[in-house]
Amino acid sequence: MGLGLQEKRSPKKQSKIPSTTVIGSYPIFVSDELVKQFKEFPDEVDDPVKTSIELAVRDFISAGIEYPSTGQTRDSFIRLFLDPEKVEGIATNGSEIAITGKLSRKANLRLDDVTRAKEFVPSYYGFKEPVTDPYTLARNCRIQGSVYSDVKELTFDIAKEIVRPELESLQLLVDYLQLDAPYFSFEPFRDYNHLVYEELLSDLKVPVVLHVCGDSFSVFKELTQLNVDILSLDFTFSDRLLDEVAARNFDQTIGLGCVSTGNPLVESVRTITGLIQRVSKRLGEDKIHFIHPACGERNLPRDVAYQKNVNLTLARNEVFFGAPQAARSVSLSESEYDPNGYFLIHVDPQAQQIVVSFNSYDHTPKFRFQSANGEKLIAAIVDSKIISSTEHGKRHLGYVGYELGKAETALKNRVPYRQDKPLTLPGTY
């Protein structure tokens, strides 16, 4: 059994339905040239990573991720926390990270990026941010000739000097903290990590997720002894992990990694649904806290990562809410038209504008607005109150929203727009 600290650090109250989340990294990158310019002229050049964070968060939310993260677009999950500019006692040479002296954290490592990310997260969404596990960080450092005698000593110091202060600063902004510990499944478990985690996580105020990617079958028993609240695991890797988890009693709930991040093939909703159903049946629905990708998505093409997140959301919904109903026809008879009038929507490609007219049935325009932005036009229509408040009027508003979306797509892609007709986009016939 676990160490029983869940009573002190309870996960955020949620429904019995597992929430969707991501593990951390997302494939949006900033060019080295822009980063170099920002470092050389920080007072003159905007931080380019701010835009990448916004794009990552908006992708997460659009895909249905209810607990997004920053996307860790600034750097790898190792270098984010072993940055010589913010951590004393570290030097980098290419991919090598060398210990040059006693470690100390000179500045917050992730607080600015988390603050930035939360600007784009609606209040009805949560937030979960990963921090790299101390042992994982220690294993990626060269310690020969340093003040540290071995990886164990370095692990304890990284926990004390880098990771713990970071967790304390971030807990004020997040609903969940996550520790990324991939080495736990790749190597024999080091018993001293029990003490590392006991000291690392004591008295934190928010629940802690431990993410271990890869085949964690052989180490699952040890993971349950760590004082974390949620065990986030990769169930795409091996069926024997599910057998092991189902056979044991443990305090933690489970994060179910259900789409591969090492394969650019996008799993179908049916495939993901099948895995979620298998795990739910064996463990019980109340034991599953999160549905998420198997690991970070940094190495995937962006469109692939986005669609994997969409499909896992669709699969979660199908398992726990049932299959969506087929939509009926929205065609209206003339007797169901809005009594106040009808819309004409045109695209002016030379002026790069969408022009919307609302006409009476004697063809007199009551309302004419233009914009290149469909959302602005919808807002203008709603504010004008020109559409009737009847059920027919509400359906009319839905119709015009659909048509304005088509018109904006046509304008941006420089293809003809015809009201009430499908678009013909480049490469289609």
Rosetta blueprint (number, residue, H / E / L):
1 M L
2 G L
3 L L
4 G L
5 L H
6 Q H
7 E H
8 K L
9 R L
10 S L
11 P L
12 K L
13 K L
14 Q L
15 S L
16 K L
17 I L
18 P L
19 S E
20 T E
21 T E
22 V L
23 I L
24 G L
25 S L
26 Y L
27 P L
28 I L
29 F L
30 V L
31 S L
32 D H
33 E H
34 L H
35 V H
36 K H
37 Q H
38 F H
39 K H
40 E H
41 F L
42 P L
43 D L
44 E L
45 V L
46 D L
47 D L
48 P L
49 V H
50 K H
51 T H
52 S H
53 I H
54 E H
55 L H
56 A H
57 V H
58 R H
59 D H
60 F H
61 I H
62 S H
63 A H
64 G L
65 I L
66 E L
67 Y E
68 P L
69 S L
70 T L
71 G L
72 Q L
73 T L
74 R L
75 D L
76 S L
77 F L
78 I L
79 R L
80 L L
81 F L
82 L L
83 D L
84 P L
85 E L
86 K L
87 V E
88 E E
89 G E
90 I E
91 A E
92 T E
93 N E
94 G L
95 S L
96 E E
97 I E
98 A E
99 I E
100 T E
101 G E
102 K E
103 L E
104 S E
105 R E
106 K L
107 A L
108 N L
109 L L
110 R L
111 L H
112 D H
113 D H
114 V H
115 T H
116 R H
117 A H
118 K H
119 E L
120 F L
121 V L
122 P L
123 S L
124 Y L
125 Y L
126 G L
127 F L
128 K E
129 E E
130 P E
131 V E
132 T E
133 D L
134 P H
135 Y H
136 T H
137 L H
138 A H
139 R H
140 N L
141 C L
142 R E
143 I L
144 Q L
145 G L
146 S L
147 V L
148 Y L
149 S L
150 D L
151 V H
152 K H
153 E H
154 L H
155 T H
156 F H
157 D H
158 I H
159 A H
160 K H
161 E H
162 I H
163 V H
164 R H
165 P H
166 E H
167 L H
168 E H
169 S H
170 L H
171 Q L
172 L L
173 L L
174 V L
175 D L
176 Y E
177 L E
178 Q E
179 L E
180 D E
181 A L
182 P L
183 Y H
184 F H
185 S H
186 F H
187 E L
188 P L
189 F L
190 R L
191 D L
192 Y H
193 N H
194 H H
195 L H
196 V H
197 Y H
198 E H
199 E H
200 L H
201 L H
202 S L
203 D L
204 L L
205 K L
206 V L
207 P L
208 V E
209 V E
210 L E
211 H E
212 V E
213 C L
214 G L
215 D L
216 S L
217 F H
218 S H
219 V H
220 F H
221 K H
222 E H
223 L H
224 T L
225 Q L
226 L L
227 N L
228 V L
229 D L
230 I E
231 L E
232 S E
233 L E
234 D E
235 F L
236 T L
237 F L
238 S L
239 D H
240 R H
241 L H
242 L H
243 D H
244 E H
245 V H
246 A H
247 A H
248 R L
249 N L
250 F L
251 D L
252 Q L
253 T E
254 I E
255 G E
256 L E
257 G E
258 C L
259 V L
260 S L
261 T L
262 G L
263 N L
264 P L
265 L L
266 V L
267 E L
268 S L
269 V H
270 R H
271 T H
272 I H
273 T H
274 G H
275 L H
276 I H
277 Q H
278 R H
279 V H
280 S H
281 K H
282 R H
283 L H
284 G L
285 E H
286 D H
287 K H
288 I E
289 H E
290 F E
291 I E
292 H E
293 P L
294 A L
295 C L
296 G L
297 E L
298 R L
299 N L
300 L L
301 P L
302 R H
303 D H
304 V H
305 A H
306 Y H
307 Q H
308 K H
309 N H
310 V H
311 N H
312 L H
313 T H
314 L H
315 A H
316 R H
317 N H
318 E H
319 V H
320 F H
321 F H
322 G L
323 A L
324 P L
325 Q L
326 A L
327 A L
328 R L
329 S L
330 V L
331 S L
332 L L
333 S L
334 E H
335 S H
336 E H
337 Y L
338 D L
339 P L
340 N L
341 G L
342 Y E
343 F E
344 L E
345 I E
346 H E
347 V E
348 D E
349 P L
350 Q L
351 A L
352 Q L
353 Q E
354 I E
355 V E
356 V E
357 S E
358 F E
359 N E
360 S L
361 Y L
362 D L
363 H L
364 T L
365 P E
366 K E
367 F E
368 R E
369 F E
370 Q E
371 S E
372 A L
373 N L
374 G H
375 E H
376 K H
377 L H
378 I H
379 A H
380 A H
381 I H
382 V H
383 D H
384 S H
385 K L
386 I L
387 I L
388 S L
389 S L
390 T L
391 E H
392 H H
393 G H
394 K H
395 R H
396 H H
397 L H
398 G H
399 Y H
400 V H
401 G H
402 Y H
403 E H
404 L H
405 G H
406 K H
407 A H
408 E H
409 T H
410 A H
411 L H
412 K H
413 N H
414 R L
415 V L
416 P L
417 Y L
418 R L
419 Q L
420 D L
421 K L
422 P L
423 L L
424 T L
425 L L
426 P L
427 G L
428 T L
429 Y L
